[in-house]
Amino acid sequence: MDLKETDILGEKIGEHWYYQSKAKAVKNLLSNINTSTILDVGAGSGFFSKHLLAHSAAKEAWCVDISYAHDSDSSEAGKPVHFRRSIDSSNADLVLLMDVLEHVDDDVGLLTDYVSKVAKGTYFLISVPAFKFLWSEHDVFLEHKRRYRLSQIENVAQSSGLTVKHGAYYFGAVFPIAATVRLVGNLFHKESTQPRSQLKMHQPMVNATLAALSNAELPLMKKNRLAGLTAFCLAVS
């Protein structure tokens, strides 16, 4: 997760429809997996691992991000959270890479490196922004290198030594709205030396409506290989 977005939303990040719904999607995808220790790679604020600590039986989280000024320790729901700039190995049974791989030049290389740091049988949950045609100023602001089709992120996982268990798109219900906004915006967009984020806190009614649309698709999301704003890949080492 990107610290730039954390800076924009601040303490209200958990109220934003996108992060609120995405956290529920993560819990949905992991519903049949017993997790004790989480390794959250490119964790930023650790929003998703903290959510799992608060709403599941997970007992501990290690958040790794090169952007941290120094190593530190905290807690969530009475459970330890360790923030580290790097790690050499991990006993985690779940590795999260939430919107991380699109930031690096060598996505297979980064993922392979973390596969080598954990034991065989460790689950990996990966999310990436979907569809190249949705590229916008928002991607430039977040310093993305690419967006993915579902088959592409599954291929990255396989090339890194993982066995793909499941892949799905999410935010399909809001996909037509977002795609229209992005495409129209790109049509009239002028190059800027200071790209801006499209992320913002919406009016309560808009926020609630977008959250409701996203939550409504949760029961069917595991079957969605057609379209969405995010591509999820669940794999095992």
Phi, psi and omega per residue, in radians:
M1 nan 2.535 -2.987
D2 -1.574 2.237 3.117
L3 -1.129 -0.404 3.087
K4 -1.086 -0.655 3.129
E5 -1.290 -0.608 3.073
T6 -1.082 -0.691 3.127
D7 -1.105 -0.628 -3.124
I8 -1.243 -0.795 -3.034
L9 -1.576 -0.420 3.120
G10 1.016 -2.448 -3.082
E11 -1.209 -0.202 -3.119
K12 -1.572 0.152 -3.072
I13 -1.010 -0.630 3.140
G14 -1.234 -0.238 3.117
E15 -1.627 -0.268 -3.106
H16 -1.260 2.347 -3.037
W17 -0.981 -0.636 -3.069
Y18 -1.177 -0.893 -3.110
Y19 -1.275 -0.632 3.098
Q20 -1.059 -0.802 -3.114
S21 -1.270 -0.657 -3.135
K22 -1.150 -0.655 3.094
A23 -1.090 -0.683 3.099
K24 -1.174 -0.634 3.107
A25 -1.136 -0.714 3.094
V26 -1.035 -0.836 -3.136
K27 -1.106 -0.649 3.108
N28 -1.089 -0.827 -3.100
L29 -1.171 -0.444 -3.108
L30 -1.757 0.214 -3.002
S31 -1.055 -0.490 -3.109
N32 -1.817 0.243 -3.090
I33 -2.037 2.203 3.110
N34 -1.472 2.105 -3.083
T35 -2.086 2.286 3.061
S36 -1.909 -0.886 -3.103
T37 -2.119 2.251 -3.112
I38 -1.858 2.342 2.947
L39 -1.929 1.976 -3.072
D40 -1.833 1.813 -3.044
V41 -1.569 2.318 -3.051
G42 1.086 0.753 -2.891
A43 -1.265 -0.431 -3.035
G44 1.071 -2.173 3.141
S45 -1.306 -0.185 -3.096
G46 1.385 0.434 -3.045
F47 -0.957 -0.825 -3.032
F48 -1.291 -0.707 3.099
S49 -1.181 -0.635 3.079
K50 -1.121 -0.679 3.118
H51 -1.082 -0.733 3.130
L52 -1.169 -0.661 3.095
L53 -1.084 -0.672 -3.088
A54 -1.375 -0.408 -3.009
H55 -2.196 0.322 3.092
S56 -2.611 -3.094 -3.125
A57 -1.466 0.024 3.102
A58 -0.967 2.466 -2.997
K59 -1.889 -0.328 -3.003
E60 -2.791 2.594 3.102
A61 -2.356 2.425 3.014
W62 -2.000 2.021 -3.125
C63 -1.806 2.122 -3.076
V64 -2.027 2.231 3.122
D65 -2.787 2.234 -3.119
I66 -1.199 -0.232 -3.130
S67 -1.392 -0.194 3.126
Y68 -1.144 2.412 3.121
A69 -1.211 -0.562 -3.136
H70 -2.831 2.907 3.085
D71 -1.282 2.559 3.122
S72 -2.740 2.980 3.132
D73 -2.339 2.560 -3.132
S74 -2.575 -2.836 3.085
S75 -2.647 2.755 3.084
E76 -2.500 2.184 -3.104
A77 0.953 0.613 3.122
G78 1.334 0.188 -3.112
K79 -1.990 2.524 -3.045
P80 -1.238 2.445 3.034
V81 -2.211 2.126 -3.105
H82 -1.915 2.132 3.117
F83 -1.755 2.125 -3.086
R84 -2.335 2.543 3.079
R85 -1.281 -0.484 3.108
S86 -2.833 2.846 3.037
I87 -2.459 2.707 3.105
D88 -1.661 -0.572 3.136
S89 -2.742 2.940 -3.092
S90 -2.661 2.547 3.038
N91 -1.726 0.324 -3.117
A92 -1.090 2.560 3.009
D93 -1.804 -0.043 3.042
L94 -2.485 2.243 3.059
V95 -1.976 2.197 3.072
L96 -1.790 2.326 2.939
L97 -2.261 1.491 -3.034
M98 -1.631 1.844 3.141
D99 0.967 0.967 -3.102
V100 -2.050 -0.842 -2.971
L101 -1.108 -0.441 3.128
E102 -1.254 -0.151 -3.100
H103 -1.599 -0.248 -3.000
V104 -1.939 2.661 3.111
D105 -1.177 -0.734 -3.082
D106 -1.948 1.518 -3.107
D107 -1.183 -0.688 3.118
V108 -1.136 -0.718 3.141
G109 -1.078 -0.786 -3.140
L110 -1.126 -0.798 -3.115
L111 -1.146 -0.722 3.099
T112 -1.029 -0.686 3.140
D113 -1.057 -0.756 -3.127
Y114 -1.334 -0.482 3.026
V115 -1.072 -0.642 -3.123
S116 -1.273 -0.254 -3.074
K117 -1.591 -0.167 -3.063
V118 -2.137 2.911 -3.114
A119 -1.349 2.754 3.060
K120 -1.104 2.432 -3.099
G121 1.687 0.017 3.107
T122 -1.366 2.366 3.115
Y123 -1.484 2.540 3.064
F124 -2.155 2.233 3.006
L125 -2.007 2.080 -3.045
I126 -2.070 2.382 2.982
S127 -2.238 2.506 3.124
V128 -2.519 2.714 3.065
P129 -1.198 2.488 -3.011
A130 -1.772 2.554 2.948
F131 1.218 2.034 -3.130
K132 -1.055 -0.588 -3.076
F133 -1.217 -0.188 3.084
L134 -1.579 0.087 3.133
W135 -0.988 2.359 -3.096
S136 -2.619 -3.087 3.097
E137 -1.029 -0.495 3.119
H138 -1.081 -0.710 3.099
D139 -1.137 -0.686 3.123
V140 -1.130 -0.751 3.131
F141 -1.042 -0.713 -3.118
L142 -1.472 0.003 3.102
E143 1.097 0.730 3.056
H144 -1.280 2.636 3.045
K145 -1.718 -0.479 -3.040
R146 -2.906 2.907 2.908
R147 -2.112 2.778 -2.961
Y148 -2.159 2.569 2.789
R149 -1.465 2.794 -3.101
L150 -1.030 -0.743 3.139
S151 -1.103 -0.554 -3.136
Q152 -1.216 -0.767 -3.137
I153 -1.244 -0.537 3.053
E154 -1.155 -0.673 3.088
N155 -1.136 -0.669 3.084
V156 -1.070 -0.780 3.136
A157 -1.072 -0.793 -3.138
Q158 -1.139 -0.689 3.136
S159 -1.187 -0.317 -3.139
S160 -1.625 0.066 3.103
G161 1.656 0.191 3.134
L162 -1.688 2.712 3.018
T163 -1.810 2.062 -3.102
V164 -1.276 2.210 3.108
K165 -1.717 -0.600 -3.101
H166 -2.839 2.536 3.049
G167 -2.409 2.510 -3.131
A168 -2.822 2.649 2.967
Y169 -1.551 2.683 3.044
Y170 -2.371 2.852 -3.003
F171 1.176 0.654 3.062
G172 -1.242 -0.567 -3.102
A173 -1.157 -0.594 -3.131
V174 -1.699 0.012 -3.096
F175 -0.993 -0.833 -3.139
P176 -1.041 -0.662 3.138
I177 -1.162 -0.893 -3.091
A178 -1.131 -0.696 -3.137
A179 -1.108 -0.712 3.120
T180 -1.112 -0.796 3.134
V181 -1.079 -0.762 -3.117
R182 -1.143 -0.838 -3.058
L183 -1.170 -0.721 3.098
V184 -1.158 -0.732 3.118
G185 -1.080 -0.706 3.124
N186 -1.171 -0.567 -3.121
L187 -1.107 -0.644 -3.088
F188 -1.860 0.157 -3.075
H189 -1.313 2.424 3.040
K190 -1.945 2.452 -3.128
E191 -0.977 2.353 -3.118
S192 -2.203 2.496 3.098
T193 -1.366 -0.234 3.114
Q194 -2.268 1.452 3.138
P195 -1.043 2.567 -3.082
R196 -2.055 2.683 3.086
S197 -1.382 2.586 3.054
Q198 -1.648 -0.028 -3.135
L199 -1.369 2.346 3.109
K200 -2.807 2.842 3.018
M201 -1.411 2.187 -3.118
H202 -1.536 2.969 2.984
Q203 -1.063 2.559 -3.063
P204 -0.892 -0.698 -3.123
M205 -1.173 -0.729 3.121
V206 -1.157 -0.790 -3.141
N207 -1.036 -0.773 -3.122
A208 -1.159 -0.677 -3.134
T209 -1.155 -0.785 3.137
L210 -1.153 -0.643 3.087
A211 -1.143 -0.735 -3.133
A212 -1.125 -0.726 3.109
L213 -1.083 -0.752 -3.128
S214 -1.211 -0.711 3.136
N215 -1.155 -0.545 -3.114
A216 -1.142 -0.459 -3.111
E217 -1.563 -0.112 -3.097
L218 -0.954 -0.765 -3.122
P219 -1.081 -0.396 -3.084
L220 -1.930 -0.008 -2.973
M221 -1.090 -0.553 -3.102
K222 -1.150 -0.282 3.134
K223 -1.727 -0.028 -3.054
N224 -1.513 1.738 3.037
R225 -1.989 0.359 -3.080
L226 -1.719 -1.000 -3.045
A227 -2.842 2.688 3.086
G228 3.038 3.032 3.132
L229 -1.490 -0.406 -3.118
T230 -2.193 2.445 3.016
A231 -1.886 2.216 3.108
F232 -1.872 2.481 3.038
C233 -2.349 2.125 3.060
L234 -1.832 2.159 -3.072
A235 -2.455 2.961 -3.121
V236 -2.369 2.525 -3.108
S237 -1.409 nan nan
